[in-house]
Amino acid sequence: MPDYLYLIHPLRDGFFEQPTPAESIMMEQHFAYLKQAAEAGQVLLAGPCLDDTFGLVVFRAENDEAANAFMFADPSVRQNVMVAELHPLRISLLGKPRPTGD
């Protein structure tokens, strides 16, 4: 199964400093969507950059069409809180997860 990466960027300036209540709700739904996909084994890695520039999602999909469908089903993308950019990816190295508590 191919790997993909999508980057998400907020559509609105000031999003990171002062998200609206609606944006906060969409980001909670975004997190739940990705968490469910991670538990199912589809999402391999996801998270925001700490410099408030973008977030990324590394995931698996059957093909480009399925990858696009997964990305556009993300609530933050679907509700126009974030703009997304999809890239096919080949994971060449994958380390072991860190033990919890670090």
N, C-alpha and C positions, 0 to 999 in steps of 0.2 A: 504494500500500500504506500503510495507516495506521501511525502511530507510537504507541508506548506507552512508559511509564516504570514501573518498579517499584522500590519502596524495600524494603530488607531491614534488619531489626533483629534482633539476637541475642535468643534466647529466655531465655538465662540471664544473670543479673547476674554480673559479673566475667569475662565472655567475653573482652573485649579485653585485660584485664590478665593473665589466666591461662587461655588456651584448653586444653581437655583434648586428649590425643593424638587421640581420635576426632574432635573438632571441627576440629583442624588438618588431618586427612586430608580431611574434608568440604569445608573451605575450599580446599584444593588442587584437589579435584575441581570445585568451584564455579568456580574460576579457569580450569581447563582447558575446562569447558563453555562459559563465556563467550568465551574466546579462540577456540575453534573457531567459534562463532557469529559473532564479529567477522570472522574470516578469510573466512567465507562471505558477509559483507555484511549479516547480520541485526542484529547489535549495532552500534550507532553510537558508544556511549560507556558506560563502566562504571568504577566505582571506589568506594573507601570515603572517607568524610569523615575528615579528619585529626584531628577532635576526638572520635573513637570513639563516634559516635552512630548512624550508619546508612551503608549503601551504596546506590548507585543504578545502575540499568541502563536505558539508553535504547535501544530496539530497534524493529524493524518486524515486523509480523505481518499476515496476510491479514484477520483479523477478531478480535473479542473472544474467541471460543472458542480460536482459535489462540494468541492472546496469553496467555490463562490457561494453556493447555497448556505453552507455553514456560516461563512463570514457575514453574509447579509441577514441571516437569522439572529445574529447577535443583537439583543435589544438596544444596546447603545448605538449601533449602526442603523438598525431598522427605524428607530425613532429620531434619527438625525441629531443625536448628541455628539457622535463621533463620526469622522470620515475614515474609511478603511482602505488599505492598500495591500493587495494580495501578491505574494511571491512564492513560486515553487522553491523547494529547498531540498538539499541533500544533506542529511545529518551524517557527518563523517566521524565525529567522536561524540560519545555520550558518557559522561561520568556517572558515578554512583550517587544516589541522593545522600545529602548530608544527614547525619543522625539528628533526631529531634533534640531540642534543647540548646542548639548552637545559636 
